[in-house]
Amino acid sequence: GSTYSSKVFRVTFLTLAASLTVPLLGVTVLLDCPIDPQPISLKEPPLLAGVLEPNIKLRKAERLWENQLIGPESIVNIGDVLFTGTADGKIIKIEDGEIQTIARIGHGPCGTREDEPTCGRPLGIRVGPNNTLFVADAYYGLYEVNPGTGETKMLVSTKTLIEGQKLSFVNDLTVTRDGRKIYFTDSSSKWQRRDYLFLIMEGTDDGRHLLEYDTVTKEVKVLMVGLRFPNGVQLSPAEDFVLVQETTMARIRRYYVSGLMKGGADMFVENMPGLPDNIRLSSSGGYWVAMSAVRPNPGFSLLDFLSEKPWIKRMIFKLLSQETVTKFVPKYSLVVELSETGSYRRSFHDPNGVTVAYVSEAHEHNGYLYLGSFRSPFICRLNLQHV
């Protein structure tokens, strides 16, 4: 009797499995996929050893202004006054612990994914030579903001055609000391900021990625094309090159803006232990790089696993929303300091994002590292003397 019942069970189970699988396959074949993913070849991630050895140094950071800010992506200071742009479209000033909204580029309502293009999303922010703020708004373009009056002046609009194309996802900027040139990134010519996960998962090299705006002639030039999700940008201390983070490829490219190599480009750092977001100068003459996600080795890196399997990515995005997929990304925070030549100097970790989660930028000021986040409701501050 037992062989008969096990046979019945097996047949029943297989029938059930088939009856579930066939419609599911049918559905996934018929469903539209919002992305057209390309296979990407990533090298095996670097071992998290030596300078990159996991630690919990980021847990020593303190959370400031918790629940008073929404996604403070990028941070600058004029004296001891901090400025940041937030997910509700505001440019904010923090003086003596007091938070004040000084400007908005877009207009409300804000709060949902649908609102983002009209609400605006200030991302990269920098201080110019006259203590004005230069702001990259993902949806509106490049702006100059007077921190005293809150007056905003458009420099480059996303509506303007640049070499026949509009800007779709203005991300970060870096400014020369004399304020003449602004180098900025347009992360995609297809996706907007609210679809950044589609951009990462699609892996295409669409768009013009490093651009130069001349504040005197008002001209915009395209310097580099064909990068996969160009993100943070930083001029070197000597202002002879600009570093551009290529998020999807976990690497940093270098573009020469002066000297013998002018107009040339090469690789600055390859195969990083995470996906680089913003990059800023460190007081030692090197660079702080914030990782928006980590590629654990040893361990399992979802990004690396999916990189050469476009069909799995298609299945995922046919069935799940971006919000749902984001929940599967491990909350591992990592900031690395690079030397002036691109070698790793030190690394600060928070393995489960206990204190610091979703770090987008590390900005050094007066012995402290201020950590911006595109998703957290606070700014973190790490005392560099204590790590």
N, C-alpha and C positions, 0 to 999 in steps of 0.2 A: 504493500500500500504506500510505503514511504517514497519509493521511486516514482510511483504514479503522481503523488501529490507534489513532489519536487519538479516533475515534468510540467504539471499544470501551472505551478508557481512560475517556472521559467518562461513558459509560453505567455502566461498572463503578463508577466513583467516586461517581456520583450514587446508584446503587443502594446502595452501601456506606453513604454518608452518610445516606440515608433509613432504611436498616435500623438505624442507630445512633440517629438522631434520634427516630424514632417511639416506640421503647420508652422512651427517656429522657424524652420529653414525657409519655408515659403514666405512667411512674413518678412524675414530679414532680406530675402532676395527682392521682394516687392517694395519694401520701404526705401524711401529716399535717404541718401547719406548726405549730410550737409558739407562734408569735406571730400577732397580727392587726394588722399594721402600718397606721398612719394616715399619709396624706401630710402633710408639714410644709413650710411655706414659710419658707425661710431667705433672707436677703438675700445678695448676693454678699459673700464675706468681705472684711474690710478689707485694704487693701494692706499688706504687710509692708515699710513704709518709714518714714522718720523715726525716731521713738522705737522703733518696732516692727521696725526694720531687723534682719535676721538677724545674729547674732554667735556667738562661741563662748565667751562669758563663763562659762557654767555648767561648762565644762570645767576651770575653775580650782578647782572644788570638790574637796575631798578626801573619799574614802570612809572612813567610820569603822565599826569593828566588822563588817567584811565577813564574810559567811557566819556571823555569830553571831546574826543577827536574821532573821525572815521577815516581809517586808511591814510595816515600821513606818509605818503610815498617818498618824498625827497625833502631834505632839510638844509637850510643855510642859516648863517647868522651874520648880523651886523652888530659889532660889539658883542654884548651878551644877550641881545634880542634875537630870538629864533623866529624863522619863517618857514611855513610848510604849505603844501596844497593838499586838500582832502577830497575824499570820494564824493562828497556832496557839493563839489564844484567850487569850494571856497579857497581863497588864499588867506592864510591865518598868521597873525603875529602873536608871539608869546613873550610878554615882557613882565619881569618880576612875578612869574607864575600865573599872570592873568592872560586869558585867551581872548583875542579880539579878531573878528573878521574884518579884513581891510579891503578886500575886493572880490568880485565874481566876474568871470568872463562869460559864462553862460547864464541861464536863468532857470528857476524852478518850474515845475516840481522836480525833486530829486529823490532818489531812493531805489528805483527799480532799474532793471537792465534796459527797459524801453526808454526810460528818462535820460539815460546817460548822454546820448548825442546832443540833446538840447541843454542839459544841466552843465555839461562840460566836465572834463577831468584833468585838473592840473597835475602833471607828472614831474618832469625834471624842473628844478628851480636853481637859479644862480644869482650871485650878486655882481653887478657891473661896476665899473670904476667910479661912477658918480653915486654909488650906493642906491641905485635903482635895482629892482628885481627883474630878471629875465625868466620868463615862464614858458614851458612847453605844455600847451593844452592838447591832449590827445585828439580832440574833435575840432577845436577852433584854430589852432596854429601857434605861432610864436608871438608873445606879447611882452611889452615892457610895462612894469607896474611901479608906480611911485609909492613907496611904503609909508610915506608921511600922509599923502592926500588920498591914496587908494585909487588914483586916476590910472586907467589902463589904456595902453596905446598898442594897436595891432601892428606887428612888423611883417609877418607872413601869414596870409590866410589860407586855410585848407581849401577854400573855394577857388583859389588862383591856380591856373594851369602852369605847371613847371615842366618844361620839355614835354608838353602835351598831356600831362597827367596831373590829377589832383593828389594832394597828400591825404592819406587815409588814417594814419595812426602815428601822429607826432609824439615822440617818446621822451627823449632826453636832449640836453644841450650843454655845451661848454663854451666859455667866452674868453677871448684873448684879454690880457691885462689892460690894454688900451681901449677895450670895448668895441674895437672896429669890426672884428669878425666873430660870428657865432656859428659854431659847427653843431648840427643837430641830426637826429635820426628820424626816419619815417619807417616804422617797423614792417609795414606791409602796404601793398597797393590794392589788396583785396579785402583784408579783414580790418575791423575796427577794434579798439581796445577791449570792448566788452566780449569779444570773441577771441581773446588771446590764446585760449586753450586750443581752439580750432587751428590757430596759426602754428602753435607748437606741434600739434599732432599731424597737421598736413605736411609740415616739413618742406614746403616749397621755398624757392629762392626768389619770390616775387618782389617787385618794388625797387625803388631807388633808395639807397639806404643811408648814405652819409651825404649830407648837404651842407653848403656853406652860405651864410647870409652876410652880406657886406652892409653894415649899418650906414655907411656913407653913400655908396652908389645905389643902395636898396636892391641890389641884384642877388638872385639865388642861383647857385651853381650846384649841379649834381656831381659829387666826387667819386662815389663808389656805388655799384649796383650788384645785384645777385647775391646778397647775403641772406642767411636764414634767420629771421627774427633779430635784426640789429637792435640793440637796446641801449644800455648806458654808454656815454661817451665822456672822454677826459683828455684834455690837452696835457702834454708832458710839461714838467716844470720849465723847460727851456723853450716851450712852444714850437718845437720843430716837428712834432708829430701828434696825431690824435689817435687814441685807443678806442676801438669800437667793440663792445661785447656782442658776440654772436650767440644768443641764448640757446637756440635749438641745437647748435653744434658743440656747445660747451667749450667755447674757445674765445680768444680775443685777437682781433686783427689790428694791425698798425698801418695808418695812412700818413705819409710824410707831407707836411704842409709848407716846409721851407728847407733850405739847404740843398746839397747835391742830389739828394734822393727825392726832391719835391715832385709830387704827383705819383710816386711809386707806393706800393703797399706790400706788406709781408705779414707773417704770422708772429704774434707776440707771445701768446701762451696757447698751447693746444691741449685737448683732452683733459679738461678740468674736472675736479671731483663733484661738480654740481653745475646747475644751469645759471650762468652769471646774469645778474640784473643790472644794478647801477655800479659805477666805478668812480671813486673819488681819491684825491691825493692824500697821502699819509705824511705826517710831520717828518718822517725819516727819508723822504724823497722817493718813496715808493707809492703803492696804490692799495686802497681798501676795496675789496670786491665782495659784494653781498650775493649770496646764492639763493635763488627763488625755490630751488629744489635740489636735493642731493642725489648723487649716484653712488650708493654704498658699495664698497668693495673692501673686504668680503661682505657678502650680502646680496640681496636681490634688487636690481634696479629696473623698475617697471618701464621707464623710458627706454633704456637700452634694449630690453626684451622686445618692446613693440617697434623699435626703430626700423627693423627690416621686415616687418610683417604688416603691410598696409591693409591686408584683408581683415586682420583682427581689429585694427583701428576702425575700419568701416563698420564691422559688426557692433562694436562698442557704441559708436555715435549714431547708429541707426536705432539703438534701443535705449540709450541713456542720454540725459541732458548734460550740458557742461557742468552744471552745479553738482550733479550726482557724481560725475567722474572726478571732480576736484576732491571729493571726500576720500577717494582712494589714494591720494597723494600723501605720502608720509609727512608728518609735521616735523621735519628735521631742519633746524636752523644752523647755518654755517656762514661764517665771515672769514675770509682769508686776507692776509696782508702780503702783497707781492713786493719784491725789490724793484729797483729801477730797471733791471734787466728782465724781470718777469719770473724770477724764481720765487718759491714759497718761503716766506720769512716766518710766519706763524699763523695759527688758525684757532678760531674760537667757535666752540660747538654748543648746541643745546639739543641733544639727541631726540627728545620727543616734543620739542617746542614748548617745554614746561613754562618758561618765563618769557622767552622771545619766540614768537611764531611768525612765519611768512615775512622774513626780513627782506626788504627791497633795497636798502641803502645803508652804508655806514659812513657817517660824516664826522670827522675829527675836529674838535674845538677845545682848546685849553685843557688838554690832558684827558678829555672824555671822548668816548665814541658814542654819538647819538645814532640810534638805529631806527630808520624809517620802516614802515610796513604798508603794503598796498591793501592789507585786509584787517589788521588789528586796530582796536580802538584806543591806542596809546602810542607814545614814543618811549623807547627804552634808552637808558643812559648807562654806559659802562665806564667805570673808572680805570683807565689804562695802567695806573700805578698798582692796582690791586689784582692784576691777572698775570 
